Amino acid sequence: MSASASTGTAITGSGVWTPSNVVSNDELCAAFNEFVRHDNARHADAIASGAREPLRESTPEFVLKASGIKHRHVHDRDGLLDPARLCPSVPDRPGDQLSVQGEYALHAAERALAAAGRSGADVDLIIVTASALQRPYPATAIEVQDALGAGGFAYDTSVGCSSATFSIQVASEALRCGSASCALVIAPELMTGQTNFRDRDSHFLFGDASAAVVIEPLERARPGAFEIVSTRAMSKYSTNIRNNAGFLNRWDPANQFADDKLFHQQGRRVFKDVVPLAARFIGDHVAANGLDPARIHRYWLHQANRNMNDLIAHRLLGREPSFLEAPLILDDHGNTAAAGAIIAFSKYHDDLPTGAVGVIATFGAGYSLGSVLVRRT
C-alpha cells in the first residue's frame, strides 16, 4: 500500500449501546413452540386432510447451529415472548418526546463522542442510517441533531445491512469536499420490530442495538484513531432479502399485514450468493490498495450468520480465521443489521498496534456491499 494512500479522514471514536433486556434461545423457542402447538391444533382438520402443512417446532440447538446466536438484546421482552402475540409491545410516544429510534441513536452517539473527545457542539453532519427507519420524516437524524445541540445538517439513509459502511463513505467524502468538519454516523437498529417471530427460519435471527462512529479530518485525529485509507461500495439487485413494509401498505387492506411486510428471505439462496460475492468484493478492494487480503490484521464483518462469516474470512485469509482476525459478536447480540460490523469494530480494536490495517465490511439486502479500509494511527 502506498504510504500516501489515504482519504485524509479518520474514525476518531466509536460507541455501542444495547437495551438491558436479553432473550435466550431457550426462551425464544419456548414461546415459538407454544404458538406452533396452538396453531396446529386450531388447523388440525386441514392438516389431517393434507390441505395444510403443520408448522414445525424450533429448538435452541437448531438456532445455535444455524446462526451461532445464543441470545440477543431486545427492546421489549413481554410482547415478544407472548405466544399469542410474538411481537414487541411498545406504546407510541407523543411527538414532543424523543422517538424510540432517536433514543437509540442518541445513546450510541454520546458514547462515540466521548471516545473521540468531542461534544455535540463540534458536530456539523449527522447521518442516521439503518435497515429500517421508524418514520419517513422528520428525519431521525434531525431529531438527534437537536438533542445533541449539533449544528450543520442531518439526514437519514437506508440501504439494508450495508447502511453504515455506505454512510461512512459519504461522511468521509463530505469532509474531503469541505461541506462538513466533524461527522457522526449512527446505526440505531430496532430489528425486533421488523422480525416475523412466527417464522421458524428467521424468528431467532435479530437483536436490537445502536452503534456510532465519529469521523474527522486526519490532521485532527489523536493517536490511536483509525485513518480511513479507502472506501468502496457496490449494489446488485436481488429480491432474496426483502421487507415490503411502507406507507403504501394501507392502499391494499387485504395485504396490509401479510408476511412480506416484515423481514423475510430465501436464506439458502442468500448464503449461496453472498459468500462468493462478498469475499470477492472485499478481496478486490484490499488488493486495489496494494495489500494481500491474507495479511490484513482484522476483518470486522457484518454479523449475520457465523457460518457465512467463517466462510468469507476463510476465503480472504486462505485458512481458518482466528477469533481476533474476524471477531464475532453474534452469540451475544444476534444479527443487528447495519450496527453489527460497527459493534464488532468498537469492541475489538483496542489491541491493534500502530500501522495495523483492518477492514470494516458489510453485505446485505439489495444486495448491498460496503468496505472501509482503515489503518491504526
Residue pairs with C-beta under 8 A, 6 or more apart in sequence:
1 229
1 289
1 290
1 291
1 357
2 289
2 290
5 229
5 230
5 289
5 290
6 218
6 227
6 228
6 229
7 172
7 173
7 176
7 218
7 227
7 228
7 229
7 230
7 231
8 175
8 176
8 217
8 218
8 219
9 171
9 172
9 175
9 176
9 215
9 216
9 217
9 218
9 227
9 228
10 215
10 216
10 217
10 218
10 221
10 225
10 226
10 227
10 228
10 377
11 168
11 213
11 214
11 215
11 225
11 226
11 228
11 374
12 115
12 116
12 117
12 118
12 214
12 215
12 216
12 220
12 221
12 222
12 225
13 112
13 113
13 114
13 115
13 116
13 117
13 118
13 213
13 214
13 225
14 112
14 115
14 211
14 212
14 213
14 214
14 342
14 345
14 346
14 349
15 108
15 109
15 110
15 111
15 112
15 113
15 114
15 115
15 211
15 212
15 213
15 346
16 108
16 111
16 209
16 210
16 211
16 212
16 339
16 342
16 343
16 346
16 347
17 104
17 107
17 108
17 111
17 209
17 210
17 211
18 73
18 207
18 208
18 209
18 210
18 333
19 73
19 74
19 75
19 208
19 209
20 73
21 73
21 74
21 75
21 76
21 77
22 71
22 72
22 73
22 74
23 71
23 72
23 74
23 77
23 80
23 81
24 60
24 70
24 71
25 60
25 63
25 64
25 69
25 70
25 71
25 204
26 60
27 81
28 58
28 63
28 80
28 81
28 197
28 203
28 204
29 57
29 58
29 59
29 60
29 63
29 204
30 81
31 80
31 81
31 82
31 83
31 86
31 197
32 57
32 58
32 83
32 86
32 197
32 198
32 200
32 203
33 57
33 58
34 83
35 83
35 84
35 86
35 198
36 55
36 56
36 57
36 58
36 200
37 57
38 83
39 55
40 47
40 54
40 55
43 52
43 54
46 52
47 53
47 54
55 200
56 200
57 200
58 200
58 203
58 204
63 69
63 204
64 70
66 204
66 305
66 307
67 204
67 205
67 305
67 306
67 330
67 334
67 335
68 305
68 306
68 307
68 328
68 330
68 331
69 204
69 205
69 306
69 330
69 331
69 334
69 335
70 331
70 332
71 331
71 332
71 334
72 206
72 207
72 208
72 332
72 333
72 334
73 207
73 208
73 209
73 333
73 334
74 80
74 88
74 192
74 207
74 208
75 88
75 90
75 100
75 190
75 192
75 193
75 208
76 88
76 89
76 90
76 192
78 89
79 85
79 86
79 87
79 88
79 89
79 90
80 86
80 87
80 88
80 192
80 197
82 89
86 197
86 198
86 203
87 197
88 192
88 193
90 100
90 193
93 99
93 100
98 106
98 143
98 147
99 134
99 135
99 140
99 143
100 134
100 190
101 128
101 130
101 133
101 134
101 140
101 188
101 190
102 134
102 140
102 143
102 144
102 147
102 188
104 188
104 189
104 190
104 208
104 209
104 210
105 128
105 140
105 141
105 144
105 186
105 188
105 210
105 212
106 144
106 147
106 148
107 210
108 186
108 187
108 188
108 210
108 211
108 212
109 120
109 126
109 144
109 148
109 184
109 186
109 212
110 148
111 212
112 184
112 186
112 212
112 213
112 214
113 119
113 120
113 122
113 123
113 148
113 184
113 214
115 214
116 214
116 216
117 222
118 182
118 214
118 216
119 149
120 147
120 148
120 149
120 150
121 149
121 150
121 151
122 150
122 182
123 145
123 148
123 150
123 151
123 152
123 182
123 183
123 184
123 214
124 150
124 151
124 152
124 153
124 180
124 181
124 182
124 183
125 152
125 153
125 154
125 171
125 174
125 175
125 179
125 180
125 182
125 183
125 184
126 141
126 142
126 144
126 145
126 148
126 150
126 152
126 153
126 154
126 155
126 183
126 184
126 186
127 141
127 154
127 155
127 156
127 157
127 167
127 170
127 171
127 183
127 184
127 185
127 186
128 139
128 140
128 141
128 144
128 154
128 155
128 156
128 157
128 186
128 187
128 188
129 156
129 157
129 158
129 159
129 163
129 164
129 166
129 167
129 185
129 186
129 187
129 338
130 156
130 158
130 163
130 187
130 188
130 189
130 190
130 337
130 338
130 339
131 158
131 160
131 161
131 163
131 189
131 191
131 194
131 243
131 337
131 338
131 364
131 365
132 158
132 190
132 193
132 194
132 243
132 245
133 140
133 156
133 158
134 140
134 190
136 247
139 154
139 155
139 156
140 156
140 188
141 154
141 155
141 156
141 186
142 154
142 155
144 150
144 154
144 186
145 152
145 153
145 154
148 184
150 184
152 180
153 180
157 163
157 166
157 167
157 170
159 166
159 235
159 366
159 368
160 241
160 337
160 338
160 364
160 365
160 366
160 368
161 302
161 304
161 337
161 338
161 340
161 362
161 363
161 364
161 365
161 368
162 233
162 302
162 338
162 362
162 363
162 364
162 366
162 368
162 369
162 370
163 187
163 337
163 338
164 185
164 187
164 211
164 213
164 338
164 339
164 341
164 342
164 362
164 370
165 231
165 233
165 341
165 360
165 361
165 362
165 370
165 371
165 372
166 233
166 368
166 370
167 185
167 187
168 185
168 213
168 215
168 228
168 231
168 360
168 370
168 372
169 231
169 232
169 233
169 370
169 372
171 180
171 183
171 185
171 215
172 183
172 215
172 228
172 231
174 180
174 183
175 181
175 183
175 215
175 216
175 217
181 216
181 217
182 214
182 215
182 216
183 214
183 215
183 216
184 212
184 213
184 214
184 215
185 212
185 213
185 215
186 210
186 211
186 212
187 210
187 211
187 212
187 337
187 338
187 339
187 342
188 210
188 339
189 208
189 209
189 210
189 336
189 337
189 338
189 339
190 208
191 205
191 206
191 207
191 208
191 263
191 334
191 335
191 336
191 337
192 206
192 207
192 208
194 206
194 243
194 245
194 262
194 263
195 202
195 203
195 205
195 206
195 262
195 263
196 202
196 203
196 259
196 262
196 263
196 264
197 203
199 259
199 264
201 267
202 263
202 264
202 265
202 267
204 334
205 263
205 334
205 335
206 263
206 334
206 335
206 336
206 337
207 333
207 334
207 335
207 336
208 336
209 333
209 336
209 339
209 340
209 343
210 339
211 336
211 339
211 342
211 343
211 346
212 342
213 342
213 345
215 228
218 225
218 227
218 377
221 227
221 377
223 354
223 377
224 376
224 377
225 376
225 377
226 349
226 358
226 374
226 375
226 376
226 377
227 374
227 375
227 376
227 377
228 372
228 373
228 374
229 289
229 357
229 373
229 374
229 375
230 285
230 288
230 289
230 372
230 373
231 370
231 371
231 372
231 373
232 281
232 285
232 288
232 370
232 371
233 368
233 369
233 370
233 371
234 281
234 368
234 369
234 370
235 366
235 367
235 368
235 369
236 277
236 366
236 367
236 369
237 366
237 367
238 273
238 365
238 366
238 367
240 265
240 266
240 269
240 270
240 273
240 367
241 263
241 265
241 266
241 270
241 364
241 365
241 366
241 367
242 260
242 263
242 264
242 265
242 365
243 260
243 261
243 262
243 263
243 264
243 365
244 258
244 260
244 261
245 261
245 262
249 255
249 256
249 261
250 256
255 261
271 305
271 307
271 308
273 367
274 308
274 363
274 367
275 308
275 311
275 312
275 315
276 315
277 363
277 367
277 369
278 312
278 361
278 363
278 369
279 311
279 312
279 315
279 316
281 361
281 363
281 369
281 371
282 293
282 299
282 312
282 316
282 359
282 361
282 369
282 371
283 293
283 315
283 316
285 359
285 371
285 373
286 292
286 293
286 296
286 316
286 359
286 373
287 293
289 373
291 357
291 373
293 316
293 317
294 316
294 317
294 318
294 319
296 316
296 317
296 357
296 358
296 359
297 325
297 352
297 356
297 357
297 358
298 324
298 325
298 326
298 327
298 348
298 349
298 352
298 356
298 358
298 359
299 312
299 313
299 316
299 321
299 325
299 326
299 358
299 359
299 361
300 326
300 327
300 341
300 342
300 344
300 345
300 348
300 349
300 358
300 359
300 360
300 361
301 309
301 312
301 313
301 326
301 341
301 344
301 361
301 362
302 309
302 340
302 341
302 361
302 362
302 363
302 364
303 309
303 328
303 329
303 330
303 333
303 335
303 336
303 340
303 341
303 343
303 344
304 330
304 335
304 340
304 363
304 364
305 330
305 335
306 328
306 330
306 331
309 326
309 328
309 330
310 320
310 321
310 326
312 326
313 321
313 325
313 326
314 320
314 321
317 325
317 326
324 348
324 351
327 344
327 347
327 348
328 344
329 340
329 343
329 344
329 347
330 340
333 340
333 343
336 343
337 364
338 362
338 364
340 362
341 360
341 361
341 362
342 360
345 358
345 360
349 358
349 376
352 358
352 376
353 376
354 376
354 377
355 375
355 376
356 375
356 376
357 373
357 374
357 375
357 376
358 373
358 374
358 375
358 376
359 371
359 372
359 373
359 374
360 371
360 372
360 374
361 369
361 370
361 371
361 372
362 368
362 369
362 370
362 371
363 369
363 370
